[in-house]
Amino acid sequence: MSGKRAFELEAQHGRQSKAARFNVHVLKKLQAAITEDPEINLVERLPADYTQRLMEMRKPLESSPKKIKYNQPDSVEGDEDIRRSLCPSDPVEIVFPLSDAVEKLIEPVSQTAEVLPVGLSQRLFEVLENSEILWKAPFARQKGVFKCSAEIVVKAVRNMEHYTEYTALQYLDRHKSNIPAPKPLGLVRMSGITLIFMSYMGSAPLGEVWHTLDSCQKTSLSNQLNTILEDLRTLPFTEGSPLGGVAGEGCRDLRRHVRTSKTPITSLEDFETFLFASSHPGGSVFVEFLRRLSPSLTDHTGPRIVFTHGDIRPDNIMVELDENKKYIVSGILDWEYSGFYPDYYESVRCTNCLSPYEEDDWFLYLPECVSPNTYAQWWLFDRVRETRVV
């Protein structure tokens, strides 16, 4: 069968080819780059191996690469797994030291690797190769989470530009260890991929069971989350310190794309200016008009600055059954958008995926302390402001 015929068959079955999906992904990245800098050199943002990868994906269906087997129930195509980009001969940069548990994990893996740290890259490669896939991104060459042992997982991310998630986990471990978050166990870079080691939270995502729960169970979980988040928001903020990531990573705002502040933000006024910022020219009258409606003009005390998760949703909440067969919140994952932000901001972030035609009743059970019901004026204000940046 010719390559052309293969593509025609894919079209008949109403699905995009792998090459088409790859191009759509690259195009989204380029559009995000243009939004950030309209004069950017797009060639610099293309993947270094773009042509090679595209040509491989455009090969006829019958010549597609065979599946590569891992020591796990489910196998995935090698070119769709971020681990395929790891090279055992590449150098390893240790950004945050590996914990004793991780060092013990990688020590006995290979009998042929050189003594640590010289053989670290080979040992990490073998650990990842023998790990179980827990989660992978829609484009699995970009991100994935792998279970290395009964207690340790590693999150692999390509081209990570900040360490907000890891520094947040460190901060919580030091200042609020009762918050059910993973424990940080080390972070290294290898082959352009960041490997974040953390403790394994062996339970199920709330998103997998939410539709099976009755209203009483949903209310119970909402109340449990509220207790956890209220406790999280008691972490003290030092007046005059930069908002955003706890290690000075800056503020990050996720809409259709992620925007990161380019200069330190130390006041509510600066934060609002950041949220109003847009790569589109003009609009000064619209901005000034909205600023005159800002709740900050009538709330003389202003929002408090509190520790914020930044991405509270069912897929990031882990639950398990207790001895009474009732679900309890056992963990909160994905802290990459966390940091110190105005108290209303979590309510904005909680509804980032809320659509005008939403049918998921999760949004009717948002924890009270971060619910739009609590911050109605700020939430509605942001919904209008958002039209300028999406």
N, C-alpha and C positions, 0 to 999 in steps of 0.2 A: 504494500500500500504506500502511495506517495505521501510526502508531508502535506501537500495541498489537500489530498483526499482526507487525511486524518483531521485537518482543521475543519473541513466541511462537515465531517461527521460530528465533531464536537459542537459545531454551530447548530446542527439539526437536533441535537439532544439538549439544546438550550443552556449550555454551560460554557464559560470562558476557558480558553486554554491556559496552561501554566504561564506561558510567555505573555499572554494578555494580562493576566493577573499581576505578573511582575511589573509590566509597564505601567499599569494603573497605580501600583504602589510607588514606583519611582516618580511618577507624575505628581502624586500627592505630596511627596517630599519636596519636589521642586516648587510646587505652588506655595507650600509653607515657607520655603526659603525666600521666594519673591515677596510674600506678604511681610516678612521681616525686613527685607532689604530689596526694594524694587530694582536696584542697579547691580545686583549680585551677579558674579560670573557663574552661570549655571553649570559650566563644564566642571568646575571644582566640586560641585555637589553630586555629580554622577558617581555611582559606585565605581571603584577602580577597575573591577573586573566585569563591568556592565556588558560589554560586547560578548565576552566569553560565556557568561551566564545566560544571556539571551539566546545565543546560538545553540547552547545545549538544550534549552527549553523548547526550541523550535524544531528539534529533530522529530522525525516520524514517530508515531506512538509505539510501533513495535520495537523501535530501537531505544526506547526509554531505558535509563539505567535500572538495573535490578535492585530490588529492595535490600537494604543492609539490615541485618538482624542484630539486635542488642539483647542482652540478658534481661528481657522484660516481656510481658504478654503481648504488647502491641509493638509492631515494627513500623518504621516510617521510612520514606524515601530519603536516601542519604542527602540529596541536595535540598531537602526541606527541613534539615535539622541543623541548628546553630553549631552543634558539636563538630560538624563536618569541616568547619573553618579553623578548628584548633589544630595546631601543628606541634607534635611532641618535641621538636628541636628548637622551637621559638623561645626566646627569653621570657622570664616571668618577672613582672614588677609587683612587689609586695607593697600595696598601698596602706593596708591596715593588717597588722600581724595576725597570722593564723593562730587560732586557739589550740590548746593542747589536744582537744578532742579531734580537731581536723588533722593536726600533725600525726596523731596516732592512726587516724583513718588512712592516710596516704602512705604511711611508713611501710606496711607489709604488702602493698599492692603488687609491686614488681620485684622480682628477684634479679633482674638484669640492669635496672636503672642505676645510675651513678649515685653516690652518697649525696644526701641533701646538703645544701640547696642546689647543687649542680644539676641533679636529676629531677628537680621539682617539676619541670614542665612535662616530662614523660609520665611522672606519677599522677599529676593532675589529669593528664590526657586519659590515662587508664581508668582513673576513678570515674570520670565523666562518661567514658565509653560503656562502663558497666552499670551505669545508674538507670533508674526507672524514670520515665517521663511522667511528671505530675501534671504539667500544664505547658502548652506552647501557644505562642501568639498566632494570629491568623497567617502571618508570614513568619514561619518558624525559624527562618534563618536569622531573624532579628532578636528573638527573645524566647527563653524557655526556663522552666523550673524542673529540676531533677532531684530525685531522692537518692542520696549517696549511701545512706545507712538508716537504721531504725530511728536515729536521733538527729540526723543532719541532712539538710537540703542545700542545693546551690542554685542561685538565680543567675542565669547567664544572659548578658545584655550586650549587644553590639554597639560600639561607638558611644558609650555612656559619657556624657559631658559633665556630670556632677555626681556627688555621692550623698545627696540629701537623704535617701532612704537609710543608708548605713549609719550616718551620723545621728539621725533621729532615733534609730534603734539603740545606739550607744547612749544617747541622752536619756531615753526612757529607762534603760537598764540601770543608769546611775541615779536618776532622780524620781522615777515612778515605776519601780520594778513590778508592782502589782498589776499594772496594765497588761492584759493578755496579748502581748506582742512577741514576735520571734526574738530570740537572743542573738546578737551579732557574734559571728565566730571567725571573722576575717574576710578580707577583700583583696583580690589580686587581679592583675591585668595580663592577658596572654593572647597573642594573635589578634589584637584589636578588640578583644572581648573581655568584658568585666565579669568576674566570677565572685558573687556575693554569697558567702557561706553563712548559714543561720540555722537555728534550731528548727526541727520539724514539728509542726502542729498537726498531729494525727487526728483530724476530724473532717467533717463534710462542710462544703460551702453552703451558706444559707440559701443561695440561689437554687440549689438542687432540691431543696425540701420545702421551700416557701409555699409552693402551690398545693402542697398536701396538708397544710396547717389550717386549723379553724381560727376564728377571730380571737378566741381567748388565748391560744398559743401565740398568735402573732402579736397580740398586745403584751404578753409576757416577755417575749424577746425584745420588743421595743423598749419596755421598761428596763430590762437588763442593760441594753445598750445605753440608755439614758444615764443610768448610774455610772457606767464606765466612762462615758464621755464627760459627764459632769466632773468626775474625778480628774480626768485628763486636763480639763480646762482650769483646774486650780493651780497648775504649774505656774510659778511666778515669772513675770516678764520684767526685765530690767529696763526702766525708763531710759529712752535715748538709744537703746540697742537697735540694730537693724531688724526690720520685719522679715519674715520668710524663714528659710532654713536655719537651723540652730548653729550651724558652723559658718554662717555668712554666705550661703549659696544664693541668696537673693529670693525675691518673690516670684512665684510661678503661677500663671493663670491659664487653666485649660478650658478652652471652648472647643471650636473645631480644630484648632491648633494650640500648641503650648507656647505661651509668651513668657519670657524671663526678663526681669528688670535688669537694666544695664548698669545702674548706679544704686547704691544703698538707699533704702527707703526707711525713714525713721519717724514718720508722722502719718496720721490718717489722711491729711491733705495730699501728701506725696503718693500715698497708696491709691487714692481716688484718681489722681492724675495718671498714674500707671494704668488703671483700669480703663480710663477714657482714651488712652493712646491708641492710635490706629495708623496703619501704613497707607490708608487711603487719604488723598489730599482733601483739604477743605473741611467743612463741618464745624467751624469755630462757633457759629451761632447756635447750632444744635447742642454743642457741649456747654456753652454758657447758659443756654435755656435750662438744661437739665441740672446744672450746678445750682441754679436758683431753687430747684425743687429738692435738693439733697436733704435727707433726714438729719444730716449733721448740723444744719442751720437751726433746727428746732430742738434738737437734743443737745443741750448745753454741756452735759457731762461727756457725751460722745461714746462710741463703742469701746468696750474694754479690749485689750489685746490678750488673746488666749491661745493656748496650744491647740492646733487644728490638725486633724488627720488629712483632710483635703480630698478624700475619695471614698466616702462612706457609701457603700452599696452592697447588695447581697453577696456578690461574688467575692468580696473582700472580708466577709464576716464568716467565721468558722463556728459551727455548732456541733454539739454532741448530746446524746441521750444520757440522762442521769439515772440513778437507781430506780426512780419512779417513772421511767420511760417518758420523761418530759425533756424537751430541748432546752439546753442552756448555751449561752454564748461562751465559747472556749478560746476564741482568738480573733484578732484583727490583723489583716495583712496589708501589704502594699502601702508603705509610708513615704513614697517618693514625692508626694505633693504636700507633705506635712511641714509644720513650722508654726511660728507665731504670727497670727493674723487677727483682724478685727473680729469680734465675737459673732457678728452676723454672717461672716463669710462661709462658714461651714454649711449654713442653710442654703446658700447659693450653690455650693459645690454638690450638695446632696441631690440636687435636682438637675444636674447638668444633662442627664439623659432623659429627662421628662419631656415627652412630646405632646402636641395638642390632641393627639388621638391615642393617648396612653391607656392601656388596659391592665397594667400591672399595679395591683393595689398596694405594693410596697410603699409607694409614696403617700399613702393614707395612714401609714404607721411609723412615720419618721420619728425618732426620739425627740421628746419635747424640747430639750435644751438646744437642739439644732434645727428644729422644725421651722419652716416658713411662717407657721402660725405665730411663733414667738417673735419673728423679725419681719412681719408682713410688709411694713413700709420700706425697709431696706431691700427686701426680696423683690418687690414689685419695681422699685427704682432700678435695680440691677437688670431686670428683664428688659426694660426699655433701653438702658445703657448698652446692653449686649448687642442690640441691633447695629451698633456702630462698628463692632469688632468681629462679627462672624460673617 
